[in-house]
Amino acid sequence: MTDSLFNCLINDARQCPIILNGVVCQVPVQMSVAAALLYLGHLAIRAHPVSGELRAPFCHMGVCFECLVSIDGQPKQRACLHQVTPNMSIDTVSAGLN
């Protein structure tokens, strides 16, 4: 049942370079930015602006707003709604989560 969720990792070995917090990384093509961050081991990608509690992608469909990052200089982008593109620059919202 979950085979279709991982087809891009198994059937498509092509890699896409992205720039995450200033570091060039390779991720499989066809991934959302949120999935790419998780793939790279970034479980927490921002801190809550009031409590400082670490936050991570939760719903992966654009409802919860827990995956906010800066994409190509545009702040407060939902990582789950953007597909990675070559040389996309992604910055996590708060420092120290790399």
Phi and psi restraints in degrees (range 20) as a CNS / XPLOR table:
assign (resid 1 and name C) (resid 2 and name N)
       (resid 2 and name CA) (resid 2 and name C) 1.0 -92.7 20.0 2
assign (resid 2 and name N) (resid 2 and name CA)
       (resid 2 and name C) (resid 3 and name N) 1.0 1.5 20.0 2
assign (resid 2 and name C) (resid 3 and name N)
       (resid 3 and name CA) (resid 3 and name C) 1.0 -53.4 20.0 2
assign (resid 3 and name N) (resid 3 and name CA)
       (resid 3 and name C) (resid 4 and name N) 1.0 -42.5 20.0 2
assign (resid 3 and name C) (resid 4 and name N)
       (resid 4 and name CA) (resid 4 and name C) 1.0 -66.1 20.0 2
assign (resid 4 and name N) (resid 4 and name CA)
       (resid 4 and name C) (resid 5 and name N) 1.0 -25.4 20.0 2
assign (resid 4 and name C) (resid 5 and name N)
       (resid 5 and name CA) (resid 5 and name C) 1.0 -67.6 20.0 2
assign (resid 5 and name N) (resid 5 and name CA)
       (resid 5 and name C) (resid 6 and name N) 1.0 -26.2 20.0 2
assign (resid 5 and name C) (resid 6 and name N)
       (resid 6 and name CA) (resid 6 and name C) 1.0 -114.8 20.0 2
assign (resid 6 and name N) (resid 6 and name CA)
       (resid 6 and name C) (resid 7 and name N) 1.0 12.0 20.0 2
assign (resid 6 and name C) (resid 7 and name N)
       (resid 7 and name CA) (resid 7 and name C) 1.0 -57.1 20.0 2
assign (resid 7 and name N) (resid 7 and name CA)
       (resid 7 and name C) (resid 8 and name N) 1.0 -39.3 20.0 2
assign (resid 7 and name C) (resid 8 and name N)
       (resid 8 and name CA) (resid 8 and name C) 1.0 -65.6 20.0 2
assign (resid 8 and name N) (resid 8 and name CA)
       (resid 8 and name C) (resid 9 and name N) 1.0 -25.5 20.0 2
assign (resid 8 and name C) (resid 9 and name N)
       (resid 9 and name CA) (resid 9 and name C) 1.0 -84.3 20.0 2
assign (resid 9 and name N) (resid 9 and name CA)
       (resid 9 and name C) (resid 10 and name N) 1.0 -32.8 20.0 2
assign (resid 9 and name C) (resid 10 and name N)
       (resid 10 and name CA) (resid 10 and name C) 1.0 -92.1 20.0 2
assign (resid 10 and name N) (resid 10 and name CA)
       (resid 10 and name C) (resid 11 and name N) 1.0 -48.3 20.0 2
assign (resid 10 and name C) (resid 11 and name N)
       (resid 11 and name CA) (resid 11 and name C) 1.0 -88.8 20.0 2
assign (resid 11 and name N) (resid 11 and name CA)
       (resid 11 and name C) (resid 12 and name N) 1.0 -20.3 20.0 2
assign (resid 11 and name C) (resid 12 and name N)
       (resid 12 and name CA) (resid 12 and name C) 1.0 -122.9 20.0 2
assign (resid 12 and name N) (resid 12 and name CA)
       (resid 12 and name C) (resid 13 and name N) 1.0 97.6 20.0 2
assign (resid 12 and name C) (resid 13 and name N)
       (resid 13 and name CA) (resid 13 and name C) 1.0 -82.5 20.0 2
assign (resid 13 and name N) (resid 13 and name CA)
       (resid 13 and name C) (resid 14 and name N) 1.0 -0.1 20.0 2
assign (resid 13 and name C) (resid 14 and name N)
       (resid 14 and name CA) (resid 14 and name C) 1.0 -62.7 20.0 2
assign (resid 14 and name N) (resid 14 and name CA)
       (resid 14 and name C) (resid 15 and name N) 1.0 140.9 20.0 2
assign (resid 14 and name C) (resid 15 and name N)
       (resid 15 and name CA) (resid 15 and name C) 1.0 -111.5 20.0 2
assign (resid 15 and name N) (resid 15 and name CA)
       (resid 15 and name C) (resid 16 and name N) 1.0 153.0 20.0 2
assign (resid 15 and name C) (resid 16 and name N)
       (resid 16 and name CA) (resid 16 and name C) 1.0 -125.7 20.0 2
assign (resid 16 and name N) (resid 16 and name CA)
       (resid 16 and name C) (resid 17 and name N) 1.0 125.1 20.0 2
assign (resid 16 and name C) (resid 17 and name N)
       (resid 17 and name CA) (resid 17 and name C) 1.0 -78.6 20.0 2
assign (resid 17 and name N) (resid 17 and name CA)
       (resid 17 and name C) (resid 18 and name N) 1.0 133.1 20.0 2
assign (resid 17 and name C) (resid 18 and name N)
       (resid 18 and name CA) (resid 18 and name C) 1.0 -128.5 20.0 2
assign (resid 18 and name N) (resid 18 and name CA)
       (resid 18 and name C) (resid 19 and name N) 1.0 161.6 20.0 2
assign (resid 18 and name C) (resid 19 and name N)
       (resid 19 and name CA) (resid 19 and name C) 1.0 -113.6 20.0 2
assign (resid 19 and name N) (resid 19 and name CA)
       (resid 19 and name C) (resid 20 and name N) 1.0 107.8 20.0 2
assign (resid 19 and name C) (resid 20 and name N)
       (resid 20 and name CA) (resid 20 and name C) 1.0 -107.8 20.0 2
assign (resid 20 and name N) (resid 20 and name CA)
       (resid 20 and name C) (resid 21 and name N) 1.0 114.1 20.0 2
assign (resid 20 and name C) (resid 21 and name N)
       (resid 21 and name CA) (resid 21 and name C) 1.0 52.0 20.0 2
assign (resid 21 and name N) (resid 21 and name CA)
       (resid 21 and name C) (resid 22 and name N) 1.0 40.1 20.0 2
assign (resid 21 and name C) (resid 22 and name N)
       (resid 22 and name CA) (resid 22 and name C) 1.0 84.7 20.0 2
assign (resid 22 and name N) (resid 22 and name CA)
       (resid 22 and name C) (resid 23 and name N) 1.0 1.1 20.0 2
assign (resid 22 and name C) (resid 23 and name N)
       (resid 23 and name CA) (resid 23 and name C) 1.0 -113.3 20.0 2
assign (resid 23 and name N) (resid 23 and name CA)
       (resid 23 and name C) (resid 24 and name N) 1.0 129.2 20.0 2
assign (resid 23 and name C) (resid 24 and name N)
       (resid 24 and name CA) (resid 24 and name C) 1.0 -74.4 20.0 2
assign (resid 24 and name N) (resid 24 and name CA)
       (resid 24 and name C) (resid 25 and name N) 1.0 128.5 20.0 2
assign (resid 24 and name C) (resid 25 and name N)
       (resid 25 and name CA) (resid 25 and name C) 1.0 -130.1 20.0 2
assign (resid 25 and name N) (resid 25 and name CA)
       (resid 25 and name C) (resid 26 and name N) 1.0 157.5 20.0 2
assign (resid 25 and name C) (resid 26 and name N)
       (resid 26 and name CA) (resid 26 and name C) 1.0 -112.0 20.0 2
assign (resid 26 and name N) (resid 26 and name CA)
       (resid 26 and name C) (resid 27 and name N) 1.0 130.1 20.0 2
assign (resid 26 and name C) (resid 27 and name N)
       (resid 27 and name CA) (resid 27 and name C) 1.0 -132.5 20.0 2
assign (resid 27 and name N) (resid 27 and name CA)
       (resid 27 and name C) (resid 28 and name N) 1.0 155.9 20.0 2
assign (resid 27 and name C) (resid 28 and name N)
       (resid 28 and name CA) (resid 28 and name C) 1.0 -62.1 20.0 2
assign (resid 28 and name N) (resid 28 and name CA)
       (resid 28 and name C) (resid 29 and name N) 1.0 144.0 20.0 2
assign (resid 28 and name C) (resid 29 and name N)
       (resid 29 and name CA) (resid 29 and name C) 1.0 -66.4 20.0 2
assign (resid 29 and name N) (resid 29 and name CA)
       (resid 29 and name C) (resid 30 and name N) 1.0 165.8 20.0 2
assign (resid 29 and name C) (resid 30 and name N)
       (resid 30 and name CA) (resid 30 and name C) 1.0 73.8 20.0 2
assign (resid 30 and name N) (resid 30 and name CA)
       (resid 30 and name C) (resid 31 and name N) 1.0 9.0 20.0 2
assign (resid 30 and name C) (resid 31 and name N)
       (resid 31 and name CA) (resid 31 and name C) 1.0 -92.0 20.0 2
assign (resid 31 and name N) (resid 31 and name CA)
       (resid 31 and name C) (resid 32 and name N) 1.0 150.9 20.0 2
assign (resid 31 and name C) (resid 32 and name N)
       (resid 32 and name CA) (resid 32 and name C) 1.0 -74.8 20.0 2
assign (resid 32 and name N) (resid 32 and name CA)
       (resid 32 and name C) (resid 33 and name N) 1.0 162.0 20.0 2
assign (resid 32 and name C) (resid 33 and name N)
       (resid 33 and name CA) (resid 33 and name C) 1.0 -61.3 20.0 2
assign (resid 33 and name N) (resid 33 and name CA)
       (resid 33 and name C) (resid 34 and name N) 1.0 -40.9 20.0 2
assign (resid 33 and name C) (resid 34 and name N)
       (resid 34 and name CA) (resid 34 and name C) 1.0 -61.1 20.0 2
assign (resid 34 and name N) (resid 34 and name CA)
       (resid 34 and name C) (resid 35 and name N) 1.0 -44.5 20.0 2
assign (resid 34 and name C) (resid 35 and name N)
       (resid 35 and name CA) (resid 35 and name C) 1.0 -64.6 20.0 2
assign (resid 35 and name N) (resid 35 and name CA)
       (resid 35 and name C) (resid 36 and name N) 1.0 -38.0 20.0 2
assign (resid 35 and name C) (resid 36 and name N)
       (resid 36 and name CA) (resid 36 and name C) 1.0 -64.5 20.0 2
assign (resid 36 and name N) (resid 36 and name CA)
       (resid 36 and name C) (resid 37 and name N) 1.0 -40.9 20.0 2
assign (resid 36 and name C) (resid 37 and name N)
       (resid 37 and name CA) (resid 37 and name C) 1.0 -62.7 20.0 2
assign (resid 37 and name N) (resid 37 and name CA)
       (resid 37 and name C) (resid 38 and name N) 1.0 -43.3 20.0 2
assign (resid 37 and name C) (resid 38 and name N)
       (resid 38 and name CA) (resid 38 and name C) 1.0 -65.6 20.0 2
assign (resid 38 and name N) (resid 38 and name CA)
       (resid 38 and name C) (resid 39 and name N) 1.0 -40.8 20.0 2
assign (resid 38 and name C) (resid 39 and name N)
       (resid 39 and name CA) (resid 39 and name C) 1.0 -57.9 20.0 2
assign (resid 39 and name N) (resid 39 and name CA)
       (resid 39 and name C) (resid 40 and name N) 1.0 -37.4 20.0 2
assign (resid 39 and name C) (resid 40 and name N)
       (resid 40 and name CA) (resid 40 and name C) 1.0 -83.0 20.0 2
assign (resid 40 and name N) (resid 40 and name CA)
       (resid 40 and name C) (resid 41 and name N) 1.0 0.0 20.0 2
assign (resid 40 and name C) (resid 41 and name N)
       (resid 41 and name CA) (resid 41 and name C) 1.0 91.2 20.0 2
assign (resid 41 and name N) (resid 41 and name CA)
       (resid 41 and name C) (resid 42 and name N) 1.0 10.9 20.0 2
assign (resid 41 and name C) (resid 42 and name N)
       (resid 42 and name CA) (resid 42 and name C) 1.0 -88.8 20.0 2
assign (resid 42 and name N) (resid 42 and name CA)
       (resid 42 and name C) (resid 43 and name N) 1.0 88.2 20.0 2
assign (resid 42 and name C) (resid 43 and name N)
       (resid 43 and name CA) (resid 43 and name C) 1.0 -75.4 20.0 2
assign (resid 43 and name N) (resid 43 and name CA)
       (resid 43 and name C) (resid 44 and name N) 1.0 -37.0 20.0 2
assign (resid 43 and name C) (resid 44 and name N)
       (resid 44 and name CA) (resid 44 and name C) 1.0 -109.9 20.0 2
assign (resid 44 and name N) (resid 44 and name CA)
       (resid 44 and name C) (resid 45 and name N) 1.0 126.2 20.0 2
assign (resid 44 and name C) (resid 45 and name N)
       (resid 45 and name CA) (resid 45 and name C) 1.0 -115.7 20.0 2
assign (resid 45 and name N) (resid 45 and name CA)
       (resid 45 and name C) (resid 46 and name N) 1.0 -6.5 20.0 2
assign (resid 45 and name C) (resid 46 and name N)
       (resid 46 and name CA) (resid 46 and name C) 1.0 -159.4 20.0 2
assign (resid 46 and name N) (resid 46 and name CA)
       (resid 46 and name C) (resid 47 and name N) 1.0 168.2 20.0 2
assign (resid 46 and name C) (resid 47 and name N)
       (resid 47 and name CA) (resid 47 and name C) 1.0 -114.9 20.0 2
assign (resid 47 and name N) (resid 47 and name CA)
       (resid 47 and name C) (resid 48 and name N) 1.0 143.1 20.0 2
assign (resid 47 and name C) (resid 48 and name N)
       (resid 48 and name CA) (resid 48 and name C) 1.0 -60.5 20.0 2
assign (resid 48 and name N) (resid 48 and name CA)
       (resid 48 and name C) (resid 49 and name N) 1.0 133.3 20.0 2
assign (resid 48 and name C) (resid 49 and name N)
       (resid 49 and name CA) (resid 49 and name C) 1.0 -64.9 20.0 2
assign (resid 49 and name N) (resid 49 and name CA)
       (resid 49 and name C) (resid 50 and name N) 1.0 -21.8 20.0 2
assign (resid 49 and name C) (resid 50 and name N)
       (resid 50 and name CA) (resid 50 and name C) 1.0 -100.0 20.0 2
assign (resid 50 and name N) (resid 50 and name CA)
       (resid 50 and name C) (resid 51 and name N) 1.0 -54.0 20.0 2
assign (resid 50 and name C) (resid 51 and name N)
       (resid 51 and name CA) (resid 51 and name C) 1.0 -86.5 20.0 2
assign (resid 51 and name N) (resid 51 and name CA)
       (resid 51 and name C) (resid 52 and name N) 1.0 -21.1 20.0 2
assign (resid 51 and name C) (resid 52 and name N)
       (resid 52 and name CA) (resid 52 and name C) 1.0 79.8 20.0 2
assign (resid 52 and name N) (resid 52 and name CA)
       (resid 52 and name C) (resid 53 and name N) 1.0 0.9 20.0 2
assign (resid 52 and name C) (resid 53 and name N)
       (resid 53 and name CA) (resid 53 and name C) 1.0 -63.5 20.0 2
assign (resid 53 and name N) (resid 53 and name CA)
       (resid 53 and name C) (resid 54 and name N) 1.0 136.7 20.0 2
assign (resid 53 and name C) (resid 54 and name N)
       (resid 54 and name CA) (resid 54 and name C) 1.0 -67.7 20.0 2
assign (resid 54 and name N) (resid 54 and name CA)
       (resid 54 and name C) (resid 55 and name N) 1.0 140.6 20.0 2
assign (resid 54 and name C) (resid 55 and name N)
       (resid 55 and name CA) (resid 55 and name C) 1.0 -126.0 20.0 2
assign (resid 55 and name N) (resid 55 and name CA)
       (resid 55 and name C) (resid 56 and name N) 1.0 154.5 20.0 2
assign (resid 55 and name C) (resid 56 and name N)
       (resid 56 and name CA) (resid 56 and name C) 1.0 -144.7 20.0 2
assign (resid 56 and name N) (resid 56 and name CA)
       (resid 56 and name C) (resid 57 and name N) 1.0 163.0 20.0 2
assign (resid 56 and name C) (resid 57 and name N)
       (resid 57 and name CA) (resid 57 and name C) 1.0 -55.3 20.0 2
assign (resid 57 and name N) (resid 57 and name CA)
       (resid 57 and name C) (resid 58 and name N) 1.0 137.2 20.0 2
assign (resid 57 and name C) (resid 58 and name N)
       (resid 58 and name CA) (resid 58 and name C) 1.0 -121.7 20.0 2
assign (resid 58 and name N) (resid 58 and name CA)
       (resid 58 and name C) (resid 59 and name N) 1.0 -60.2 20.0 2
assign (resid 58 and name C) (resid 59 and name N)
       (resid 59 and name CA) (resid 59 and name C) 1.0 -89.5 20.0 2
assign (resid 59 and name N) (resid 59 and name CA)
       (resid 59 and name C) (resid 60 and name N) 1.0 -26.7 20.0 2
assign (resid 59 and name C) (resid 60 and name N)
       (resid 60 and name CA) (resid 60 and name C) 1.0 58.7 20.0 2
assign (resid 60 and name N) (resid 60 and name CA)
       (resid 60 and name C) (resid 61 and name N) 1.0 27.0 20.0 2
assign (resid 60 and name C) (resid 61 and name N)
       (resid 61 and name CA) (resid 61 and name C) 1.0 -142.6 20.0 2
assign (resid 61 and name N) (resid 61 and name CA)
       (resid 61 and name C) (resid 62 and name N) 1.0 14.8 20.0 2
assign (resid 61 and name C) (resid 62 and name N)
       (resid 62 and name CA) (resid 62 and name C) 1.0 87.7 20.0 2
assign (resid 62 and name N) (resid 62 and name CA)
       (resid 62 and name C) (resid 63 and name N) 1.0 11.7 20.0 2
assign (resid 62 and name C) (resid 63 and name N)
       (resid 63 and name CA) (resid 63 and name C) 1.0 -95.9 20.0 2
assign (resid 63 and name N) (resid 63 and name CA)
       (resid 63 and name C) (resid 64 and name N) 1.0 -38.6 20.0 2
assign (resid 63 and name C) (resid 64 and name N)
       (resid 64 and name CA) (resid 64 and name C) 1.0 -89.3 20.0 2
assign (resid 64 and name N) (resid 64 and name CA)
       (resid 64 and name C) (resid 65 and name N) 1.0 -19.8 20.0 2
assign (resid 64 and name C) (resid 65 and name N)
       (resid 65 and name CA) (resid 65 and name C) 1.0 62.5 20.0 2
assign (resid 65 and name N) (resid 65 and name CA)
       (resid 65 and name C) (resid 66 and name N) 1.0 23.4 20.0 2
assign (resid 65 and name C) (resid 66 and name N)
       (resid 66 and name CA) (resid 66 and name C) 1.0 -84.2 20.0 2
assign (resid 66 and name N) (resid 66 and name CA)
       (resid 66 and name C) (resid 67 and name N) 1.0 -11.2 20.0 2
assign (resid 66 and name C) (resid 67 and name N)
       (resid 67 and name CA) (resid 67 and name C) 1.0 -106.4 20.0 2
assign (resid 67 and name N) (resid 67 and name CA)
       (resid 67 and name C) (resid 68 and name N) 1.0 30.2 20.0 2
assign (resid 67 and name C) (resid 68 and name N)
       (resid 68 and name CA) (resid 68 and name C) 1.0 -66.7 20.0 2
assign (resid 68 and name N) (resid 68 and name CA)
       (resid 68 and name C) (resid 69 and name N) 1.0 128.3 20.0 2
assign (resid 68 and name C) (resid 69 and name N)
       (resid 69 and name CA) (resid 69 and name C) 1.0 -141.0 20.0 2
assign (resid 69 and name N) (resid 69 and name CA)
       (resid 69 and name C) (resid 70 and name N) 1.0 172.5 20.0 2
assign (resid 69 and name C) (resid 70 and name N)
       (resid 70 and name CA) (resid 70 and name C) 1.0 -98.7 20.0 2
assign (resid 70 and name N) (resid 70 and name CA)
       (resid 70 and name C) (resid 71 and name N) 1.0 126.5 20.0 2
assign (resid 70 and name C) (resid 71 and name N)
       (resid 71 and name CA) (resid 71 and name C) 1.0 -120.1 20.0 2
assign (resid 71 and name N) (resid 71 and name CA)
       (resid 71 and name C) (resid 72 and name N) 1.0 120.9 20.0 2
assign (resid 71 and name C) (resid 72 and name N)
       (resid 72 and name CA) (resid 72 and name C) 1.0 48.4 20.0 2
assign (resid 72 and name N) (resid 72 and name CA)
       (resid 72 and name C) (resid 73 and name N) 1.0 43.3 20.0 2
assign (resid 72 and name C) (resid 73 and name N)
       (resid 73 and name CA) (resid 73 and name C) 1.0 83.8 20.0 2
assign (resid 73 and name N) (resid 73 and name CA)
       (resid 73 and name C) (resid 74 and name N) 1.0 -4.5 20.0 2
assign (resid 73 and name C) (resid 74 and name N)
       (resid 74 and name CA) (resid 74 and name C) 1.0 -94.9 20.0 2
assign (resid 74 and name N) (resid 74 and name CA)
       (resid 74 and name C) (resid 75 and name N) 1.0 111.7 20.0 2
assign (resid 74 and name C) (resid 75 and name N)
       (resid 75 and name CA) (resid 75 and name C) 1.0 -74.0 20.0 2
assign (resid 75 and name N) (resid 75 and name CA)
       (resid 75 and name C) (resid 76 and name N) 1.0 163.7 20.0 2
assign (resid 75 and name C) (resid 76 and name N)
       (resid 76 and name CA) (resid 76 and name C) 1.0 57.8 20.0 2
assign (resid 76 and name N) (resid 76 and name CA)
       (resid 76 and name C) (resid 77 and name N) 1.0 44.7 20.0 2
assign (resid 76 and name C) (resid 77 and name N)
       (resid 77 and name CA) (resid 77 and name C) 1.0 -96.3 20.0 2
assign (resid 77 and name N) (resid 77 and name CA)
       (resid 77 and name C) (resid 78 and name N) 1.0 137.3 20.0 2
assign (resid 77 and name C) (resid 78 and name N)
       (resid 78 and name CA) (resid 78 and name C) 1.0 -78.5 20.0 2
assign (resid 78 and name N) (resid 78 and name CA)
       (resid 78 and name C) (resid 79 and name N) 1.0 113.8 20.0 2
assign (resid 78 and name C) (resid 79 and name N)
       (resid 79 and name CA) (resid 79 and name C) 1.0 -61.6 20.0 2
assign (resid 79 and name N) (resid 79 and name CA)
       (resid 79 and name C) (resid 80 and name N) 1.0 -28.5 20.0 2
assign (resid 79 and name C) (resid 80 and name N)
       (resid 80 and name CA) (resid 80 and name C) 1.0 -73.9 20.0 2
assign (resid 80 and name N) (resid 80 and name CA)
       (resid 80 and name C) (resid 81 and name N) 1.0 -16.5 20.0 2
assign (resid 80 and name C) (resid 81 and name N)
       (resid 81 and name CA) (resid 81 and name C) 1.0 -99.0 20.0 2
assign (resid 81 and name N) (resid 81 and name CA)
       (resid 81 and name C) (resid 82 and name N) 1.0 -0.2 20.0 2
assign (resid 81 and name C) (resid 82 and name N)
       (resid 82 and name CA) (resid 82 and name C) 1.0 -116.4 20.0 2
assign (resid 82 and name N) (resid 82 and name CA)
       (resid 82 and name C) (resid 83 and name N) 1.0 131.0 20.0 2
assign (resid 82 and name C) (resid 83 and name N)
       (resid 83 and name CA) (resid 83 and name C) 1.0 -85.6 20.0 2
assign (resid 83 and name N) (resid 83 and name CA)
       (resid 83 and name C) (resid 84 and name N) 1.0 142.3 20.0 2
assign (resid 83 and name C) (resid 84 and name N)
       (resid 84 and name CA) (resid 84 and name C) 1.0 -64.3 20.0 2
assign (resid 84 and name N) (resid 84 and name CA)
       (resid 84 and name C) (resid 85 and name N) 1.0 144.1 20.0 2
assign (resid 84 and name C) (resid 85 and name N)
       (resid 85 and name CA) (resid 85 and name C) 1.0 -129.8 20.0 2
assign (resid 85 and name N) (resid 85 and name CA)
       (resid 85 and name C) (resid 86 and name N) 1.0 155.8 20.0 2
assign (resid 85 and name C) (resid 86 and name N)
       (resid 86 and name CA) (resid 86 and name C) 1.0 -55.8 20.0 2
assign (resid 86 and name N) (resid 86 and name CA)
       (resid 86 and name C) (resid 87 and name N) 1.0 132.6 20.0 2
assign (resid 86 and name C) (resid 87 and name N)
       (resid 87 and name CA) (resid 87 and name C) 1.0 64.1 20.0 2
assign (resid 87 and name N) (resid 87 and name CA)
       (resid 87 and name C) (resid 88 and name N) 1.0 20.4 20.0 2
assign (resid 87 and name C) (resid 88 and name N)
       (resid 88 and name CA) (resid 88 and name C) 1.0 -63.6 20.0 2
assign (resid 88 and name N) (resid 88 and name CA)
       (resid 88 and name C) (resid 89 and name N) 1.0 134.0 20.0 2
assign (resid 88 and name C) (resid 89 and name N)
       (resid 89 and name CA) (resid 89 and name C) 1.0 -97.7 20.0 2
assign (resid 89 and name N) (resid 89 and name CA)
       (resid 89 and name C) (resid 90 and name N) 1.0 122.0 20.0 2
assign (resid 89 and name C) (resid 90 and name N)
       (resid 90 and name CA) (resid 90 and name C) 1.0 -122.9 20.0 2
assign (resid 90 and name N) (resid 90 and name CA)
       (resid 90 and name C) (resid 91 and name N) 1.0 128.9 20.0 2
assign (resid 90 and name C) (resid 91 and name N)
       (resid 91 and name CA) (resid 91 and name C) 1.0 -124.8 20.0 2
assign (resid 91 and name N) (resid 91 and name CA)
       (resid 91 and name C) (resid 92 and name N) 1.0 129.6 20.0 2
assign (resid 91 and name C) (resid 92 and name N)
       (resid 92 and name CA) (resid 92 and name C) 1.0 -71.4 20.0 2
assign (resid 92 and name N) (resid 92 and name CA)
       (resid 92 and name C) (resid 93 and name N) 1.0 152.3 20.0 2
assign (resid 92 and name C) (resid 93 and name N)
       (resid 93 and name CA) (resid 93 and name C) 1.0 -68.4 20.0 2
assign (resid 93 and name N) (resid 93 and name CA)
       (resid 93 and name C) (resid 94 and name N) 1.0 -36.8 20.0 2
assign (resid 93 and name C) (resid 94 and name N)
       (resid 94 and name CA) (resid 94 and name C) 1.0 -117.4 20.0 2
assign (resid 94 and name N) (resid 94 and name CA)
       (resid 94 and name C) (resid 95 and name N) 1.0 143.1 20.0 2
assign (resid 94 and name C) (resid 95 and name N)
       (resid 95 and name CA) (resid 95 and name C) 1.0 -72.4 20.0 2
assign (resid 95 and name N) (resid 95 and name CA)
       (resid 95 and name C) (resid 96 and name N) 1.0 157.7 20.0 2
assign (resid 95 and name C) (resid 96 and name N)
       (resid 96 and name CA) (resid 96 and name C) 1.0 90.4 20.0 2
assign (resid 96 and name N) (resid 96 and name CA)
       (resid 96 and name C) (resid 97 and name N) 1.0 4.5 20.0 2
assign (resid 96 and name C) (resid 97 and name N)
       (resid 97 and name CA) (resid 97 and name C) 1.0 -104.3 20.0 2
assign (resid 97 and name N) (resid 97 and name CA)
       (resid 97 and name C) (resid 98 and name N) 1.0 6.6 20.0 2
